[in-house]
Amino acid sequence: MTPLTFACQHMPGVTVISMAGDLDAAGADRLDAFISRARRQPGDHVVLDLSEVSLLGHSGLRVLLNVRALTRRHGGDLHLACLQESPARLLNNTGARPVLTVHHSVEQAILAALHIDQTS
């Protein structure tokens, strides 16, 4: 198992969190705590760059769903970017995929969070 590491970047209204490692039971609590500390405002959107996360466990998925619910209660949303095959498969198999907003790139996720028309 690869320990989970985080990096954070703040933009007006959006917190971008890049992760690397395994989002398993051990990493889930760390992710939850990191997101709580990293968000500047409760209504900020959260973009998670999952390009370096090869394993997503059920505990990690629970955190993602809880973060989504919390951010939406305050007017924001959770945007996932760059899912690898295994995490994408878990979202599909559990039925969570339609509930979570997934983007092909971090840039697309940020634009969506900021409600910027991506066709221009």
PLY file of the C-alpha trace (Angstrom):
ply
format ascii 1.0
element vertex 120
property float x
property float y
property float z
element edge 119
property int vertex1
property int vertex2
end_header
0.00 0.00 0.00
1.19 3.47 -0.88
0.65 6.12 1.82
-1.59 9.00 0.79
-0.04 12.44 0.31
-1.75 15.76 -0.42
-1.04 19.13 -1.99
-3.46 22.04 -2.02
-4.00 25.09 -4.20
-6.52 27.83 -3.47
-8.38 29.80 -6.09
-11.29 32.17 -5.50
-14.21 29.88 -4.67
-12.32 26.65 -5.40
-9.94 24.48 -3.41
-7.91 22.11 -5.60
-6.46 19.13 -3.76
-4.02 16.80 -5.50
-3.53 13.38 -3.98
-1.11 10.54 -4.54
-1.22 7.06 -3.06
-3.95 4.68 -1.96
-7.27 6.05 -0.73
-8.05 3.10 1.51
-9.32 2.92 5.11
-6.06 4.32 6.49
-6.08 7.24 4.07
-9.80 8.02 4.31
-9.63 9.68 7.73
-6.53 11.62 6.67
-8.31 12.85 3.54
-11.37 13.92 5.52
-9.22 15.88 7.97
-7.13 17.42 5.19
-10.19 18.63 3.27
-11.66 20.11 6.45
-8.47 22.10 7.05
-7.88 23.02 3.41
-11.25 24.56 2.54
-11.33 28.30 3.14
-15.11 28.75 3.02
-17.86 26.16 3.54
-19.36 27.08 0.14
-16.12 26.65 -1.79
-16.07 24.02 -4.49
-13.60 21.19 -3.96
-11.70 19.74 -6.92
-9.87 16.49 -6.21
-7.11 15.54 -8.62
-7.08 11.75 -8.45
-4.59 11.18 -11.27
-2.08 9.65 -8.83
-4.62 7.59 -6.83
-4.58 4.03 -8.10
-6.69 2.50 -5.29
-10.00 3.77 -3.96
-11.55 1.73 -1.18
-15.06 1.86 0.25
-13.90 4.05 3.16
-12.43 6.54 0.70
-15.65 6.53 -1.31
-17.60 7.25 1.88
-15.43 10.33 2.48
-16.00 11.52 -1.09
-19.77 11.17 -0.73
-19.74 12.94 2.64
-17.62 15.80 1.26
-20.01 16.14 -1.67
-23.02 16.32 0.68
-21.32 18.90 2.92
-20.15 21.15 0.09
-23.56 21.03 -1.60
-25.31 21.98 1.65
-23.25 25.18 1.64
-23.67 25.98 -2.08
-20.52 24.36 -3.48
-19.86 20.98 -5.02
-17.25 18.25 -5.23
-15.54 17.68 -8.58
-13.35 14.63 -9.20
-10.70 14.77 -11.92
-8.50 12.25 -13.71
-9.85 8.97 -12.34
-7.69 5.94 -12.91
-9.24 2.61 -13.92
-9.61 1.01 -10.49
-11.28 4.01 -8.75
-13.56 4.50 -11.77
-14.58 0.84 -11.60
-15.49 1.18 -7.89
-17.68 4.21 -8.63
-19.44 2.30 -11.40
-19.84 -0.93 -9.40
-21.26 0.80 -6.32
-23.64 3.05 -8.23
-21.87 6.17 -6.97
-20.76 7.31 -10.44
-23.99 9.15 -11.34
-23.93 10.94 -7.97
-20.36 12.27 -8.26
-19.21 14.80 -10.83
-16.21 13.39 -12.72
-14.05 15.27 -15.24
-11.27 14.14 -17.56
-8.90 16.88 -16.43
-8.30 19.17 -13.49
-8.76 22.15 -15.81
-12.24 20.93 -16.85
-13.15 20.41 -13.19
-12.05 23.93 -12.24
-13.95 25.46 -15.16
-17.07 23.51 -14.21
-16.73 24.55 -10.57
-16.46 28.17 -11.63
-19.36 27.72 -14.08
-17.25 28.85 -17.03
-18.49 27.80 -20.47
-15.98 25.24 -21.72
-17.06 25.48 -25.36
-15.71 29.00 -25.91
0 1
1 2
2 3
3 4
4 5
5 6
6 7
7 8
8 9
9 10
10 11
11 12
12 13
13 14
14 15
15 16
16 17
17 18
18 19
19 20
20 21
21 22
22 23
23 24
24 25
25 26
26 27
27 28
28 29
29 30
30 31
31 32
32 33
33 34
34 35
35 36
36 37
37 38
38 39
39 40
40 41
41 42
42 43
43 44
44 45
45 46
46 47
47 48
48 49
49 50
50 51
51 52
52 53
53 54
54 55
55 56
56 57
57 58
58 59
59 60
60 61
61 62
62 63
63 64
64 65
65 66
66 67
67 68
68 69
69 70
70 71
71 72
72 73
73 74
74 75
75 76
76 77
77 78
78 79
79 80
80 81
81 82
82 83
83 84
84 85
85 86
86 87
87 88
88 89
89 90
90 91
91 92
92 93
93 94
94 95
95 96
96 97
97 98
98 99
99 100
100 101
101 102
102 103
103 104
104 105
105 106
106 107
107 108
108 109
109 110
110 111
111 112
112 113
113 114
114 115
115 116
116 117
117 118
118 119
